[in-house]
Amino acid sequence: MSLPFYLKGLGLGAGLIVAIGSQNAHVLRMGLRRQHVGLTVLVCVLCESLLISAGVAGVGTLIQRSPGLLAVARWGGALFLFWYGLRAWRSAYASHALNAAPHTVELNVRQALATALAVTLLNPHVYLDTVVLLGAVGGQQGSEGKWWFALGAMNAAFAWFVLLGFGARLLSPWFARPAAWRMLDVLIGAVMMMLAATLAAG
């Protein structure tokens, strides 16, 4: 019974986290430089996990107690996922690549920690994705299912940041190609559309 909730969280979490942005670019750059990779990955994973937990625990509970908010979250979430999927498909037609060129400035531990926190917590989209969207969808999974959903989303974040940070040297030639990001955007769009349909269907 727990596997469907876990897989839903894993799919939605991956779709939201795997996207071009300052956080992913920073993790990839640090991985390329082989500098404070463990610290950077740990900060990103912990921040994402805490925000997901807060969303599922707080926003989810609030939504469950209000049928009106539940309906708003359901249809609002479905519309947001639909829009997100369209945006990903639109992005697939744009010519872009992730600039993963290493920095020349050496960062100490304190600077690496501050930078990782900044690219994660100063990004407004992280709150929309984790606290609002994942929290709202997770809150609809029931008292037990929401935590399996949250675990799936957290595992998606963990797997992605570990892969991106520690596998950077292997992945960087692929991620530097616009065609690779186009394929990734197409896949993300498909996942978002599928999840939007699932959420709308109840």
C-alpha positions in Angstrom: 0.0 0.0 0.0 2.9 2.4 0.7 4.7 1.9 -2.7 2.2 4.0 -4.8 2.6 6.9 -2.4 6.4 6.6 -2.4 6.5 6.4 -6.2 4.3 9.4 -6.6 6.5 11.4 -4.3 9.6 10.1 -6.1 8.2 11.1 -9.5 7.0 14.5 -8.5 10.1 15.3 -6.5 12.4 14.3 -9.3 10.4 16.3 -11.8 10.6 19.5 -9.7 14.3 19.1 -8.6 15.8 18.0 -11.9 15.8 21.4 -13.7 18.3 24.0 -14.8 18.7 26.4 -12.0 21.3 28.1 -9.7 21.2 25.3 -7.2 21.9 22.5 -9.7 24.5 24.7 -11.5 26.3 25.3 -8.2 26.3 21.6 -7.2 27.6 20.6 -10.6 30.3 23.3 -10.6 31.5 22.2 -7.1 31.6 18.6 -8.3 33.7 19.5 -11.3 36.1 21.2 -9.0 36.0 18.3 -6.5 35.8 20.9 -3.8 33.5 20.6 -0.7 31.3 18.2 -2.7 30.1 16.3 0.3 29.2 19.4 2.2 27.4 21.0 -0.8 25.4 17.9 -1.4 24.6 17.5 2.3 23.3 21.1 2.6 21.1 20.8 -0.4 19.6 17.4 0.6 19.0 18.5 4.2 17.4 21.8 3.1 15.1 20.1 0.6 14.2 17.4 3.1 13.3 19.9 5.9 11.2 22.0 3.5 9.4 18.9 2.2 8.7 17.7 5.7 7.5 21.2 6.8 5.2 21.3 3.8 3.8 17.8 4.3 3.4 18.3 8.1 2.0 21.8 8.1 0.3 22.6 4.8 -0.9 19.1 4.4 -2.6 19.0 7.7 -4.2 22.4 7.1 -5.5 21.3 3.7 -6.9 18.0 5.1 -9.0 19.9 7.6 -10.6 22.1 5.0 -12.6 20.6 2.1 -12.4 24.0 0.4 -8.6 24.2 0.6 -8.4 20.5 -0.4 -10.3 21.4 -3.6 -8.1 24.4 -4.2 -5.0 22.4 -3.7 -6.2 19.6 -5.9 -7.1 21.8 -8.9 -4.5 24.4 -8.3 -1.9 21.8 -8.0 -3.1 20.1 -11.2 -3.1 23.4 -13.1 0.4 24.3 -11.8 1.7 20.9 -12.9 0.1 21.3 -16.3 1.7 24.8 -16.6 5.1 23.4 -15.4 4.9 20.6 -18.0 4.1 23.1 -20.7 7.0 25.3 -19.6 9.4 22.3 -19.7 8.3 21.4 -23.2 8.6 25.0 -24.3 12.1 25.1 -22.8 13.0 22.0 -24.8 12.7 24.1 -28.0 15.1 26.8 -26.6 18.8 26.6 -27.1 20.3 26.3 -23.7 22.9 24.4 -21.8 24.1 24.4 -18.2 27.2 26.4 -17.8 29.3 24.0 -15.7 32.7 25.7 -16.2 34.7 25.6 -13.0 35.3 28.7 -11.0 38.9 29.9 -10.5 38.3 31.1 -7.0 39.0 28.7 -4.2 36.3 28.5 -1.6 36.9 27.7 2.1 34.5 25.6 4.1 32.6 28.6 5.5 32.2 30.1 2.0 31.2 26.8 0.5 28.5 26.4 3.3 27.2 29.9 2.9 27.0 29.6 -0.9 25.2 26.3 -0.8 22.7 27.7 1.7 22.2 30.9 -0.4 21.5 29.1 -3.7 19.0 26.9 -1.9 17.2 29.1 0.5 17.3 32.4 -1.4 15.6 30.8 -4.4 11.8 31.6 -4.1 11.0 28.6 -6.4 12.3 26.1 -3.8 9.5 27.2 -1.4 6.8 26.9 -4.1 8.1 23.5 -5.1 8.7 21.9 -1.7 6.5 23.6 0.9 3.5 24.6 -1.3 3.3 22.1 -4.1 4.8 19.0 -2.5 3.2 19.8 0.8 -0.2 20.2 -0.7 0.0 17.1 -2.8 1.5 15.1 0.0 -1.2 16.3 2.4 -3.8 14.6 0.2 -2.2 11.1 0.6 -3.6 10.4 4.0 -2.0 10.3 7.4 0.4 7.5 6.6 0.6 7.9 2.8 1.9 11.5 3.1 5.1 10.5 4.8 5.8 7.8 2.2 5.2 10.5 -0.4 7.6 12.8 1.5 10.2 10.0 1.7 9.9 9.5 -2.1 10.4 13.2 -2.7 13.4 13.3 -0.3 15.0 10.2 -1.9 14.6 11.9 -5.3 16.5 14.9 -4.0 19.1 12.8 -2.4 19.7 10.7 -5.5 19.8 13.7 -7.8 22.2 15.8 -5.8 24.6 12.9 -5.1 24.6 12.0 -8.8 25.1 15.6 -9.8 27.8 16.3 -7.3 29.9 13.2 -7.2 29.2 12.2 -10.9 29.9 15.7 -12.2 33.0 14.9 -14.1 31.3 12.1 -15.9 28.0 14.0 -16.5 29.4 17.5 -17.4 30.1 16.8 -21.1 26.5 15.5 -21.5 24.9 18.4 -19.5 26.9 21.0 -21.4 25.0 20.0 -24.6 21.7 21.8 -25.4 20.3 18.6 -26.9 20.7 16.7 -23.6 18.7 19.4 -21.7 16.1 19.3 -24.5 15.6 15.6 -23.9 15.5 16.1 -20.1 12.9 18.9 -20.5 10.7 16.7 -22.7 10.9 13.9 -20.0 10.1 16.4 -17.2 7.1 17.8 -19.2 5.7 14.3 -19.7 6.1 13.4 -16.0 4.4 16.7 -14.9 1.5 16.1 -17.3 1.0 12.6 -16.0 1.0 13.8 -12.4 -1.4 16.6 -13.3 -3.9 14.2 -14.8 -3.5 11.9 -11.7 -4.1 14.7 -9.3 -7.1 16.1 -11.2 -8.7 12.6 -11.4 -8.4 12.4 -7.6 
